[in-house]
Amino acid sequence: GENVEQHPSTLSVQEGDSAVIKCTYSDSASNYFPWYKQELGKRPQLIIDIRSNVGEKKDQRIAVTLNKTAKHFSLHITETQPEDSAVYFCAASLRSTASKLTFGTGTRLQVTL
Amino acid sequence: DSGVTQTPKHLITATGQRVTLRCSPRSGDLSVYWYQQSLDQGLQFLIQYYNGEERAKGNILERFSAQQFPDLHSELNLSSLELGDSALYFCASSRLDRNTEAFFGQGTRLTVV
């Protein structure tokens, strides 16, 4: 089955700096790659997603890039703010949907003042 | 608020018991997904229903079962509970089965003692 690896497991940045989280996946047939943000004790919230027919997608301070050849995708957060502090999960799916999403192990991002 | 409602929020029960977790999807969403989040296994896909029918199955134990009713709400039944079943159980919903993002509910925290 699909396997998703996520790095780093923890990331500390200063407010205003950029943060980058990287994920690799194993199944070349995967075609949907969402990113979720989860604050402590709360639900995962979809922040951005990308499908395999595009290489990059941006939404304000958040961007995701996808390299299908290398089977990796990355989340970029610019001008980080304290409220960006959370655990971020990448995921991959074969069905271009949330069905059978395989999640990475999460990255705990801490934005310090 | 994602619009996905899960009840109860917390549940404490003894080993060997059976519990039912309930999920009401967002208005108009036909697909419901169940995920388990534990410290050692991370976020794992359990099962998906679409318009009342089982659509996809993940790492769901035989002791667990689910269904989606005509009004589209879903229930996850966990039986013969073990200590290792203690986890956060999330329900997510999406409009369709494909090419659509999923939104998570707040989760049910199950503690088996």
Interface residues (C-beta under 8 A of the other chain):
Chain A: P34 Y36 K42 R43 P44 Q45 L46 D49 R51 F89 A91 R95 S96 T97 A98 S99 K100 L101 T102 F103 G104 T105 G106
Chain B: S2 S31 Y33 Y35 G42 L43 Q44 F45 Q48 R55 A56 G58 F90 A92 S94 L96 D97 R98 N99 T100 E101 A102 F103 F104 G105 Q106 G107
